[in-house]
Amino acid sequence: MTVFLLMASGVLAGGLGALLGIGGGIVLVPVLVLGFGIPLEQAVPASLMCVVANSCAAAASYVENKLSDLRLGLTLELATVMGAIVGGLVAAFVAEAMVAVVFGLFTLFVSLQMLLLRTPLQEPTSTASYVPTNYPLGISGSFVAGGLSALLGVGGGPLKVPLMSYGMRVPFKVASATSNLMVGVTGAASVAAYAWRGHLNLGLVAPLVVGVLAGASVGSRLMPKVPTAVLKKLFAAVLLLVAGQMLWKGGEGLWPSVWR
């Protein structure tokens, strides 16, 4: 029964990850920790492996439909991988409760930005109708996104999509498709550090990846047709609940006398 629940969680994470360009880790980590009771040190690398699977399933469709900006993606990914390597090394020295608090705050930020930031009206059907701007902001922000990916297992997409869309004036759907292309490389660079320390549970990863591949395949086909603004608002409501749960869990670990 647990295997099927893990597969269903993977389908949900893969579908949402492909639709919004966030990799799915921001959904999968709290589901594993809060729903299945899996330690955060195992949930994060399992999520990162699923981020890689999600990227492989969704990116091909977006490249074929000319929604992914390959040149922009490769440029930003160099900085992202550097940040992911640094984040993966730092993660070994950070307390689990502290990571839970950081994840909760990060999730709260993502949910609020989805609710408050206006999605650009222009959503072209290819990458030929715009020119990215502000590359210094994009490169520095991608380094931070890579560090968050390794530390929190979220793939960096929740930061890279708004960074490209609002900071570099990239149309939202192109930013989402390009993020899907990048998060796989970021996740692979991040998960290597966890695997080296023996924190990668393949028995946990296998059913999740099966579900993620199925969900991402469906999500990548739906993304060009579904209104992104509607999906962002629905997803933001879920993220607000997840943020509260993760902040509560982290607070119990950091300040047990206060939470009793």
C-alpha positions as CSV (number, residue, x, y, z in Angstrom):
1,M,0.0,0.0,0.0
2,T,2.8,2.4,0.9
3,V,4.4,1.8,-2.5
4,F,1.2,2.9,-4.3
5,L,0.9,6.0,-2.1
6,L,4.5,6.9,-2.9
7,M,3.8,6.5,-6.6
8,A,0.7,8.7,-6.3
9,S,2.8,11.3,-4.5
10,G,5.2,11.1,-7.4
11,V,2.5,11.6,-10.0
12,L,1.3,14.7,-8.1
13,A,4.8,16.2,-7.8
14,G,5.7,15.3,-11.3
15,G,2.5,16.9,-12.8
16,L,2.8,20.1,-10.8
17,G,6.6,20.3,-11.4
18,A,6.1,20.0,-15.1
19,L,3.2,22.5,-15.2
20,L,5.0,25.2,-13.1
21,G,8.7,24.5,-13.8
22,I,9.5,23.9,-10.2
23,G,10.8,20.3,-10.4
24,G,8.2,19.0,-7.9
25,G,10.6,18.9,-4.9
26,I,8.8,21.6,-3.1
27,V,5.8,19.3,-2.9
28,L,7.6,16.0,-2.5
29,V,9.8,16.9,0.5
30,P,7.0,17.9,2.9
31,V,4.8,15.0,1.7
32,L,7.6,12.5,2.5
33,V,8.5,14.1,5.8
34,L,5.0,14.9,7.1
35,G,3.0,12.2,5.4
36,F,5.3,9.2,5.5
37,G,7.5,10.1,8.5
38,I,10.7,9.8,6.4
39,P,13.8,11.6,7.9
40,L,14.7,14.9,6.1
41,E,18.2,13.6,5.3
42,Q,16.6,10.9,3.2
43,A,13.7,12.9,1.9
44,V,15.8,15.6,0.3
45,P,18.1,13.3,-1.9
46,A,15.0,11.2,-2.8
47,S,13.3,14.4,-3.9
48,L,16.3,15.5,-5.9
49,M,16.4,12.2,-7.8
50,C,12.7,12.8,-8.6
51,V,13.6,16.3,-9.8
52,V,16.0,14.8,-12.3
53,A,13.4,12.3,-13.5
54,N,10.8,15.1,-13.8
55,S,13.2,17.2,-15.9
56,C,14.0,14.2,-18.2
57,A,10.3,13.6,-18.8
58,A,9.2,17.2,-19.3
59,A,12.2,18.9,-21.0
60,A,12.1,16.8,-24.2
61,S,8.5,17.9,-24.8
62,Y,9.3,21.6,-24.2
63,V,12.3,21.5,-26.4
64,E,10.3,19.9,-29.2
65,N,7.6,22.6,-28.9
66,K,10.3,25.3,-28.9
67,L,9.3,26.6,-25.4
68,S,12.7,26.1,-23.8
69,D,15.4,28.7,-24.3
70,L,18.5,26.5,-24.6
71,R,21.0,29.4,-24.7
72,L,19.6,31.1,-21.6
73,G,19.3,27.8,-19.8
74,L,22.9,26.8,-20.4
75,T,24.1,30.2,-19.3
76,L,22.2,30.2,-16.0
77,E,22.9,26.6,-15.3
78,L,26.7,27.1,-15.0
79,A,26.0,29.4,-12.0
80,T,23.3,27.1,-10.6
81,V,25.6,24.0,-10.6
82,M,28.2,25.9,-8.7
83,G,25.7,26.9,-6.1
84,A,24.4,23.3,-5.9
85,I,27.8,21.9,-5.2
86,V,28.4,24.5,-2.4
87,G,24.9,23.8,-1.0
88,G,25.4,20.1,-1.0
89,L,28.6,20.4,1.0
90,V,27.1,22.8,3.5
91,A,24.1,20.6,4.1
92,A,26.2,18.1,6.1
93,F,26.8,20.7,8.8
94,V,23.2,22.1,9.1
95,A,20.8,20.7,11.7
96,E,17.7,18.9,10.4
97,A,15.3,21.2,12.4
98,M,17.1,24.3,10.9
99,V,16.6,23.0,7.4
100,A,12.9,22.4,8.1
101,V,12.6,26.0,9.3
102,V,14.4,27.3,6.2
103,F,12.2,25.1,4.0
104,G,9.1,26.5,5.6
105,L,10.2,30.1,5.2
106,F,11.2,29.4,1.6
107,T,7.8,27.8,0.8
108,L,6.0,30.7,2.4
109,F,7.9,33.1,0.2
110,V,7.1,31.0,-2.9
111,S,3.4,30.9,-2.1
112,L,3.2,34.6,-1.5
113,Q,5.0,35.5,-4.7
114,M,2.6,33.2,-6.6
115,L,-0.4,35.0,-5.1
116,L,0.9,38.6,-5.3
117,L,3.1,38.8,-8.4
118,R,1.2,39.4,-11.6
119,T,1.8,37.0,-14.4
120,P,2.8,38.7,-17.7
121,L,0.0,38.7,-20.2
122,Q,2.2,37.8,-23.1
123,E,2.7,34.1,-23.5
124,P,4.4,33.3,-26.8
125,T,4.4,29.9,-28.5
126,S,8.1,30.0,-29.1
127,T,11.4,31.5,-27.8
128,A,11.8,33.8,-30.9
129,S,9.6,36.8,-29.7
130,Y,11.6,38.2,-26.7
131,V,15.2,39.0,-25.6
132,P,16.3,38.2,-22.0
133,T,17.7,41.2,-20.0
134,N,19.6,41.7,-16.8
135,Y,22.0,38.7,-17.0
136,P,24.0,39.7,-13.8
137,L,20.8,39.4,-11.7
138,G,20.0,36.1,-13.5
139,I,23.5,34.6,-12.9
140,S,23.7,35.6,-9.2
141,G,20.2,34.5,-8.5
142,S,20.8,31.1,-10.2
143,F,23.8,30.6,-7.8
144,V,21.5,31.1,-4.9
145,A,18.9,28.8,-6.5
146,G,21.5,26.1,-6.8
147,G,22.4,26.3,-3.2
148,L,18.7,26.1,-2.1
149,S,18.3,23.1,-4.4
150,A,21.0,21.1,-2.7
151,L,20.0,22.2,0.8
152,L,16.2,21.8,0.5
153,G,15.8,19.3,-2.3
154,V,13.5,21.7,-4.3
155,G,15.4,21.8,-7.6
156,G,15.8,25.6,-7.6
157,G,12.8,26.1,-9.9
158,P,10.7,28.0,-7.4
159,L,13.3,30.7,-7.5
160,K,14.5,30.5,-11.1
161,V,11.0,30.8,-12.7
162,P,10.2,34.2,-11.1
163,L,13.8,35.2,-11.5
164,M,13.6,34.7,-15.3
165,S,10.0,35.9,-15.6
166,Y,10.2,39.1,-13.5
167,G,13.9,39.8,-13.3
168,M,15.0,39.0,-16.9
169,R,11.7,39.8,-18.7
170,V,11.3,36.2,-20.0
171,P,7.7,35.2,-20.8
172,F,6.3,33.0,-18.0
173,K,5.7,29.8,-19.9
174,V,9.2,30.1,-21.5
175,A,10.7,30.6,-18.1
176,S,8.8,27.5,-16.8
177,A,9.9,25.3,-19.7
178,T,13.5,26.5,-19.4
179,S,13.5,25.9,-15.7
180,N,12.3,22.3,-16.3
181,L,15.3,21.9,-18.5
182,M,17.7,23.2,-15.9
183,V,16.5,21.6,-12.7
184,G,17.5,18.2,-13.8
185,V,21.2,19.2,-14.1
186,T,21.0,21.1,-10.8
187,G,19.4,18.1,-9.1
188,A,22.0,15.7,-10.4
189,A,24.8,17.9,-9.2
190,S,23.2,18.2,-5.7
191,V,22.3,14.6,-5.2
192,A,25.8,13.4,-5.8
193,A,26.9,14.8,-2.4
194,Y,24.1,13.0,-0.6
195,A,24.8,9.7,-2.4
196,W,28.4,10.0,-1.4
197,R,27.4,10.2,2.3
198,G,25.1,7.2,2.0
199,H,21.8,9.1,2.4
200,L,20.2,8.0,-0.9
201,N,17.6,5.3,-0.3
202,L,17.0,3.6,-3.6
203,G,14.0,1.6,-2.2
204,L,12.3,4.9,-1.5
205,V,13.3,6.5,-4.8
206,A,12.1,3.8,-7.2
207,P,8.3,4.1,-6.7
208,L,8.6,7.9,-6.5
209,V,10.4,8.1,-9.8
210,V,7.8,5.9,-11.5
211,G,5.1,8.2,-10.4
212,V,7.0,11.4,-11.3
213,L,7.7,10.2,-14.8
214,A,4.0,9.6,-15.4
215,G,2.9,12.9,-13.8
216,A,5.6,14.9,-15.7
217,S,4.6,13.4,-19.0
218,V,1.0,14.5,-18.5
219,G,1.9,17.9,-17.1
220,S,4.2,18.8,-19.9
221,R,1.4,18.1,-22.4
222,L,-1.1,20.2,-20.4
223,M,1.1,23.2,-19.6
224,P,0.8,25.0,-23.0
225,K,-3.0,24.8,-22.7
226,V,-3.8,25.5,-19.1
227,P,-4.0,29.1,-17.8
228,T,-0.8,29.5,-15.6
229,A,-2.3,32.1,-13.4
230,V,-5.1,29.7,-12.2
231,L,-2.6,27.0,-11.5
232,K,-0.3,29.3,-9.5
233,K,-3.1,30.4,-7.2
234,L,-4.3,26.9,-6.5
235,F,-0.7,25.7,-5.9
236,A,-0.1,28.7,-3.6
237,A,-2.9,27.7,-1.3
238,V,-1.4,24.3,-0.9
239,L,2.1,25.8,-0.3
240,L,0.8,28.0,2.5
241,L,-0.4,24.9,4.4
242,V,2.9,23.1,3.8
243,A,4.8,26.1,5.0
244,G,2.9,26.2,8.3
245,Q,3.5,22.5,8.8
246,M,7.2,22.6,8.1
247,L,7.7,25.7,10.3
248,W,5.9,23.9,13.1
249,K,8.1,20.8,12.7
250,G,11.3,22.9,12.6
251,G,10.2,24.9,15.6
252,E,9.6,21.7,17.7
253,G,13.2,20.7,17.0
254,L,14.9,24.1,17.6
255,W,12.8,25.2,20.6
256,P,11.2,22.1,22.2
257,S,10.5,23.8,25.5
258,V,8.5,26.6,23.7
259,W,6.4,24.2,21.6
260,R,5.4,21.9,24.5
